[in-house]
Amino acid sequence: TGKVAESYLQKHGASGDILKDPSWTKNHADVVAAAVLDWAVDNGANTFCHWFQPMASSGVRHGQTGQVQNMMMKFDRDTNEVAFDFKGKDLIKGETDGSSYPNGGLRGTHCAGGYLAIDTSSPIFLR
């Protein structure tokens, strides 16, 4: 929330108030993603990252983080053009917690079952 979010959300017919209710991930994800894309592009970004702390048997592994980075673009095979593309499903998409068990042991990635979800209370930032 804030003035920056408000101005970008208004361009897409929404108010910053929608961010105060965590259900925006179900009801307004595409609008929020469009605003985030505009803000990111205006600030020179073309990649987004889901950044997370893997869990351990004692809780969070302090100081260790994981990242999944993706481009906010798509390639149009018909026109051979690259265009920005960032939808609500991209913003709220959960990621698997890799190939490790909470106790630190390894398993095949296809068996990994710990999924992450967006924390709507965490601010989005540029780096």
N, C-alpha and C positions, 0 to 999 in steps of 0.2 A: 504494500500500500504506500501511499505518499503522492506527492505532486507529480513525480515523473510517471509513475504507473497510471495515475489519473489521466494525464494528458494523452498518453498512448492508447489507453482503453477508450477514451472519448472518441478518438478517431475511428473506432470500430463500433460505436454506438452503445458503449457500456460505461459503467461508473466504477471507480475504485472500490466502491462498497461491496462489489461481488466477491472481492478477495477476502473479505472479513468472514465469509462463510466457507468452511472447508469443502462444502459440496460443489464449489465451482468446478472441481475436477470432473464432475459428472454432468453439470448443466451448462458450463461456459468455457470448457477447455479450448475449443477452437478460437473463441474470441480472445482469450488470454494469450494463446499461442501466437495469434496474428499480431497482437500488441507487442509481445516479446520479440518476435521477428523484426518488426519495424524498429524497435529500440536497439536491438543487436546490430542490425545493418547500419543504422545511423551512427553507431559507435565503432564501425569497422569490423564487426565480428561476422564469421561465416560458419562457425563450428560451435556445437553445444556439448556439454559434458554432464553426465550423471556421475556425481562424485559421492563416494560412500565410504563408511568405515566397516570392514568385515567384522563379523562377530567371532568371538572365541568362547571357549567353555566357561571362562570367568566373566564374560561380557564383551565389551568393545575392546578391540586390539588398539590400545592407545598409540598414536603416532603413525599407524599404518592406514593408508587409504587406498581405495581402488578407484579407477576412473574408466568410464566408457565414453569415448568421444565420437561424435558423428557430425557430418556436414549438414548444414541447413539448406541443402541444394539437391536438385535432381537433374538428371540428364534426360532430355526429351529425344527419344530415338527417331521420331518422325521429322523433327526440325533440326536435329543436331545442335540444339541450343541448351545451355545450362541456365536454370532458373532457381530462384530461392523457393524453398519448400519446407514449411515447418507447421505441422498440424497439431491439434490438441493431443492426438494419440502419441505423438513424439514427445511432447512435454511431460505427460503423465505416465509414460511407459515405465514399467518396472523392469528391473534387470535381475538376473540370477546372481547369487553370491559366489560365483566362480566354481572352482572344483575342490573346495576344501570343506571338511566337516568342521563344526564349531569347536571340536577338540583339537584341531590342527592337522588331522589325518587327511589324506588325499583320496579322491574318488574321481571317476570319469565325469567329464563335464556334462554329458548327457544324463547323468544321474543327479546332478546338483538340484536341490529342491528349495533352497532358501531364496525367496524372491524379495526384492526391495520395492518400495512405493515412494512416491513423492511426499516430502514433508512440507505441507502447505504453510507451516509457520516459519520456514527458513527463507531468507531473502535470496533473490537471484542477484548475481554479481558478475561483473566483467573482470577479466584478468588479462 
